[in-house]
């Protein structure tokens, strides 16, 4: 068992590249401002727990682990992005509220932020490549648990999300990824079990925000990567909550800047004209929102893109609204 973790750690020291997912090119306006509006899902019973597999840890039922962190502990200072998703079923529409994830590390430093994303299911236990909704830099709190299986430090990490990640009923794949760019040499694992069968296998890939290690940039089952058919990925729980009004904007201008050679090669700009983005909460209405958003995003090849977006209003974010980070 210790050998498996060592293999995963060694595997993660290779380099992989994955292009960041592009946002959906939305063309609708929001709420009563005009145009078509895709209403967000409203969970009937906010606070309901829709999935819980924490018994994997509580009953010491795990026997495998996979590197899973946006950050990690590279020997030469690398930042890693190893991603893992777990499948679950939502009986009703849900806005993510509280999510909990158990993980393992070496040094006991823990992590203070997490990246949370939902991926739709293709219908055959395979998640789509682009996140349906996502958020990062979300406040978390960590508590340790005893790990007698591998002798590592166990973390039970609670993430209170901002309520902006909403999805309709159906099968979803959730990613609750530690985000730690200054881990002080620690490394993190998602714990799995290969002893039970509860639906789909877990899926892994190399992300695009750092080095890889799995050798694939598309979602691939743990079994096909040689880690055993671990049909339960992580010890996690998912709770729903009510959506919250946010400042909502529509991108109206994207300008690709040139690199030193004068080439405008910013094909991977994360925003396009017509994209709907949401930012901070606006409990007092539109007065809490700036009229215009302006920013510059770095692209590969030494280029960048300048983005300008106009305020649509303060409203519940529509489905698939891109979170402006």
VMD Tcl script that draws the C-alpha trace (Angstrom):
set ca {
  {0.00 0.00 0.00}
  {2.82 2.38 0.81}
  {4.37 1.29 -2.47}
  {1.31 2.46 -4.41}
  {1.53 5.92 -2.89}
  {5.23 6.06 -3.67}
  {4.51 5.09 -7.29}
  {1.91 7.83 -7.58}
  {4.31 10.41 -6.14}
  {7.03 9.34 -8.56}
  {4.61 9.36 -11.47}
  {3.60 12.94 -10.63}
  {7.15 14.15 -11.23}
  {6.71 13.94 -14.99}
  {5.46 16.93 -16.95}
  {2.08 17.15 -18.68}
  {0.27 20.00 -20.42}
  {-3.46 20.60 -20.67}
  {-5.14 23.65 -22.19}
  {-7.44 25.46 -19.76}
  {-11.12 24.93 -20.49}
  {-12.80 27.67 -22.48}
  {-16.00 29.17 -21.02}
  {-19.26 28.60 -22.82}
  {-19.94 31.43 -25.27}
  {-23.21 32.56 -23.71}
  {-25.27 35.09 -25.61}
  {-28.19 35.69 -23.26}
  {-28.89 38.58 -20.96}
  {-29.89 38.09 -17.36}
  {-33.15 38.35 -15.43}
  {-35.49 41.18 -16.33}
  {-32.83 43.11 -18.24}
  {-33.89 41.69 -21.59}
  {-33.30 38.70 -23.80}
  {-33.77 35.04 -22.99}
  {-32.99 33.93 -19.46}
  {-32.04 30.40 -18.46}
  {-33.40 30.21 -14.94}
  {-31.05 28.80 -12.31}
  {-32.08 25.69 -10.41}
  {-33.56 26.25 -6.96}
  {-33.02 23.45 -4.47}
  {-36.33 22.65 -2.76}
  {-34.72 21.82 0.56}
  {-31.53 23.88 1.04}
  {-29.00 22.13 3.21}
  {-29.95 18.65 2.02}
  {-27.10 16.20 1.77}
  {-27.15 14.68 -1.69}
  {-24.06 12.46 -1.42}
  {-21.94 11.12 1.42}
  {-19.08 8.63 1.18}
  {-17.13 9.69 4.28}
  {-17.55 6.15 5.61}
  {-14.65 5.21 3.34}
  {-12.44 6.96 5.90}
  {-14.57 6.40 8.99}
  {-14.53 2.63 8.43}
  {-10.90 2.59 7.23}
  {-12.14 1.13 3.95}
  {-9.57 2.83 1.73}
  {-6.59 1.01 0.26}
  {-5.35 3.29 -2.51}
  {-4.34 6.89 -3.06}
  {-3.75 9.24 -5.96}
  {-1.91 12.55 -6.08}
  {-4.51 15.30 -6.31}
  {-3.51 18.91 -5.79}
  {-3.27 22.27 -7.53}
  {0.15 23.09 -6.14}
  {1.85 20.16 -4.45}
  {5.47 19.74 -3.57}
  {7.78 19.54 -6.56}
  {11.39 18.62 -5.85}
  {12.53 21.48 -8.08}
  {9.79 23.88 -7.10}
  {7.21 22.72 -9.65}
  {3.53 23.54 -9.25}
  {1.38 20.50 -10.07}
  {-2.19 20.14 -11.24}
  {-3.40 16.56 -10.85}
  {-7.17 16.31 -11.06}
  {-9.62 13.67 -9.87}
  {-13.44 13.49 -10.01}
  {-16.02 11.39 -8.21}
  {-19.49 10.60 -9.57}
  {-22.76 11.12 -7.67}
  {-26.48 11.54 -8.38}
  {-28.57 14.65 -7.70}
  {-32.25 13.79 -7.36}
  {-33.13 17.49 -7.61}
  {-31.55 20.75 -8.74}
  {-28.72 21.82 -6.46}
  {-26.54 24.85 -5.74}
  {-23.42 23.56 -4.01}
  {-23.27 24.72 -0.40}
  {-21.01 22.73 1.93}
  {-18.67 20.08 0.56}
  {-16.24 17.97 2.60}
  {-13.24 16.00 1.37}
  {-10.82 13.67 3.15}
  {-7.22 13.55 2.01}
  {-3.72 12.56 3.07}
  {-0.38 14.36 3.34}
  {3.11 13.91 4.74}
  {3.97 16.94 6.87}
  {0.74 17.94 8.56}
  {0.65 21.44 7.11}
  {-2.79 21.06 5.55}
  {-4.27 23.39 2.95}
  {-6.41 26.49 3.25}
  {-8.16 26.79 -0.11}
  {-9.81 24.39 -2.54}
  {-10.90 24.33 -6.16}
  {-14.44 22.96 -6.60}
  {-15.96 22.08 -9.98}
  {-18.84 20.07 -11.41}
  {-18.66 18.11 -14.67}
  {-21.68 16.71 -16.48}
  {-21.89 12.99 -17.30}
  {-21.90 11.79 -20.91}
  {-24.26 8.94 -20.01}
  {-21.65 6.17 -19.71}
  {-19.82 7.11 -16.50}
  {-17.51 9.49 -18.36}
  {-17.34 13.16 -17.33}
  {-17.23 15.83 -20.03}
  {-13.91 17.65 -20.32}
  {-15.08 21.20 -19.50}
  {-16.44 22.14 -16.09}
  {-20.15 23.03 -15.96}
  {-19.42 25.43 -13.09}
  {-16.39 26.09 -10.93}
  {-14.89 28.23 -8.21}
  {-11.57 28.57 -6.43}
  {-10.01 30.38 -3.47}
  {-12.94 29.28 -1.37}
  {-12.52 29.49 2.42}
  {-11.92 26.12 4.04}
  {-11.15 24.67 7.44}
  {-9.13 21.53 8.06}
  {-9.31 18.97 10.81}
  {-7.03 15.94 11.08}
  {-8.01 12.31 11.42}
  {-5.89 9.26 12.18}
  {-4.51 7.40 9.17}
  {-3.33 3.93 10.25}
  {-3.47 2.56 6.69}
  {-0.52 4.45 5.18}
  {0.84 6.19 8.28}
  {0.32 9.63 6.73}
  {-1.49 12.68 8.09}
  {-5.23 12.67 7.43}
  {-7.21 15.84 6.67}
  {-10.97 16.34 6.76}
  {-11.39 19.54 4.80}
  {-14.71 21.45 4.90}
  {-15.36 23.89 2.07}
  {-18.15 26.44 2.42}
  {-18.78 27.36 -1.20}
  {-20.11 30.72 -2.36}
  {-23.36 29.28 -3.74}
  {-22.65 30.22 -7.35}
  {-22.11 26.67 -8.65}
  {-25.62 25.43 -9.50}
  {-26.63 22.40 -11.56}
  {-29.89 20.65 -12.48}
  {-30.82 17.15 -11.33}
  {-28.88 14.27 -12.83}
  {-25.54 12.48 -12.63}
  {-22.53 14.70 -11.94}
  {-18.81 14.33 -11.33}
  {-17.37 16.53 -8.59}
  {-13.81 17.73 -8.16}
  {-12.77 18.98 -4.69}
  {-9.10 19.72 -5.22}
  {-6.66 21.08 -2.62}
  {-5.19 24.37 -3.82}
  {-1.86 25.13 -2.22}
  {0.97 26.92 -4.01}
  {3.07 27.24 -0.86}
  {2.74 23.83 0.77}
  {6.23 23.93 2.26}
  {7.13 20.58 0.76}
  {3.92 18.68 1.52}
  {2.02 16.56 -0.98}
  {-1.65 15.59 -1.02}
  {-3.56 12.45 -1.99}
  {-7.17 11.67 -2.68}
  {-7.96 8.38 -0.95}
  {-9.83 5.64 -2.76}
  {-11.10 2.13 -2.20}
  {-10.92 -0.74 -4.66}
  {-13.01 -3.05 -2.45}
  {-16.51 -1.70 -3.06}
  {-18.71 -0.99 -6.06}
  {-20.90 2.13 -5.90}
  {-21.44 3.22 -9.46}
  {-18.84 4.74 -11.78}
  {-15.09 4.48 -11.51}
  {-13.10 7.57 -10.55}
  {-11.51 9.57 -13.35}
  {-8.13 11.31 -13.44}
  {-6.22 13.67 -15.70}
  {-3.35 16.16 -15.84}
  {-4.67 19.70 -15.54}
  {-3.32 22.73 -17.33}
  {-2.29 24.96 -14.41}
  {0.92 23.11 -13.62}
  {2.92 19.92 -14.16}
  {1.23 16.58 -14.75}
  {1.95 12.99 -13.88}
  {-0.84 10.70 -15.12}
  {0.21 11.07 -18.75}
  {-3.30 11.89 -20.02}
  {-4.98 15.24 -20.50}
  {-8.52 13.90 -20.89}
  {-10.59 12.21 -18.17}
  {-9.50 8.57 -17.91}
  {-10.75 5.96 -15.44}
  {-8.43 4.91 -12.63}
  {-8.73 1.31 -13.81}
  {-7.50 2.16 -17.30}
  {-4.51 3.96 -15.77}
  {-3.50 0.86 -13.82}
  {-4.66 2.05 -10.38}
  {-7.36 -0.60 -10.00}
  {-11.06 -0.19 -10.63}
  {-11.55 2.16 -7.68}
  {-15.27 2.70 -8.06}
  {-15.33 5.08 -5.10}
  {-12.90 7.95 -5.56}
  {-12.88 10.03 -2.44}
  {-14.37 10.27 0.99}
  {-16.61 13.25 0.28}
  {-19.99 14.73 1.16}
  {-22.05 17.20 -0.88}
  {-24.75 19.50 0.49}
  {-27.04 21.90 -1.38}
  {-27.94 25.47 -0.54}
  {-29.86 28.42 -1.96}
  {-28.40 30.50 -4.81}
  {-27.23 34.03 -3.96}
  {-27.58 37.21 -6.07}
  {-24.34 38.34 -7.70}
  {-23.10 41.11 -9.92}
  {-23.48 39.80 -13.46}
  {-21.67 41.12 -16.52}
  {-21.49 40.39 -20.22}
  {-18.15 40.53 -22.04}
  {-18.41 43.10 -24.82}
  {-14.79 43.50 -25.89}
  {-11.79 41.16 -26.15}
  {-8.52 42.42 -27.63}
  {-5.59 40.09 -28.21}
  {-2.22 41.72 -27.50}
  {0.91 40.80 -29.44}
  {4.08 39.20 -28.13}
  {7.60 40.57 -28.56}
  {7.65 39.38 -32.17}
  {4.41 41.18 -32.96}
  {2.34 38.01 -33.22}
  {-1.21 38.04 -31.82}
  {-1.45 34.40 -30.76}
  {-3.81 34.55 -27.80}
  {-6.08 31.72 -28.94}
  {-6.38 30.50 -25.35}
  {-7.87 33.70 -23.92}
  {-10.34 32.43 -21.27}
  {-13.08 34.89 -22.28}
  {-14.91 35.71 -25.53}
  {-17.48 38.33 -26.50}
  {-20.92 37.42 -25.21}
  {-19.67 35.43 -22.21}
  {-21.71 35.91 -19.04}
  {-19.60 36.26 -15.90}
  {-20.52 36.77 -12.26}
  {-18.45 38.32 -9.48}
  {-19.20 39.41 -5.91}
  {-22.47 39.09 -4.01}
  {-24.78 42.11 -4.12}
  {-27.09 41.97 -1.07}
  {-27.99 45.66 -1.54}
  {-28.77 45.32 -5.22}
  {-27.07 46.83 -8.25}
  {-25.45 49.56 -6.13}
  {-22.96 46.92 -4.91}
  {-21.69 46.39 -8.47}
  {-19.20 48.31 -10.59}
  {-20.56 49.49 -13.93}
  {-17.66 48.04 -15.92}
  {-15.05 45.32 -15.51}
  {-11.66 45.65 -17.18}
  {-8.79 43.22 -16.95}
  {-5.87 41.53 -18.70}
  {-5.36 37.76 -18.86}
  {-2.03 36.18 -19.70}
  {-1.99 33.67 -22.55}
  {0.59 31.15 -23.71}
  {3.39 32.26 -26.00}
  {4.01 35.51 -24.13}
  {0.78 37.17 -25.26}
  {-2.23 38.44 -23.35}
  {-5.82 39.53 -23.93}
  {-7.61 42.59 -22.59}
  {-11.23 42.08 -21.56}
  {-14.01 44.59 -20.96}
  {-17.46 43.64 -19.64}
  {-20.56 45.71 -18.94}
  {-22.90 45.31 -15.98}
  {-26.18 43.51 -16.64}
  {-27.42 43.76 -13.09}
  {-27.66 42.04 -9.70}
  {-29.41 38.70 -10.01}
  {-29.18 34.97 -9.36}
  {-26.47 33.70 -11.75}
  {-27.86 31.76 -14.73}
  {-26.75 28.21 -15.34}
  {-23.21 27.92 -16.64}
  {-22.38 31.51 -15.74}
  {-18.59 31.82 -15.80}
  {-17.11 32.80 -12.46}
  {-14.84 35.84 -12.89}
  {-11.82 35.22 -10.68}
}
mol new
graphics top color blue
foreach p $ca { graphics top sphere $p radius 0.5 }
foreach p [lrange $ca 0 end-1] q [lrange $ca 1 end] { graphics top cylinder $p $q radius 0.2 }
display resetview
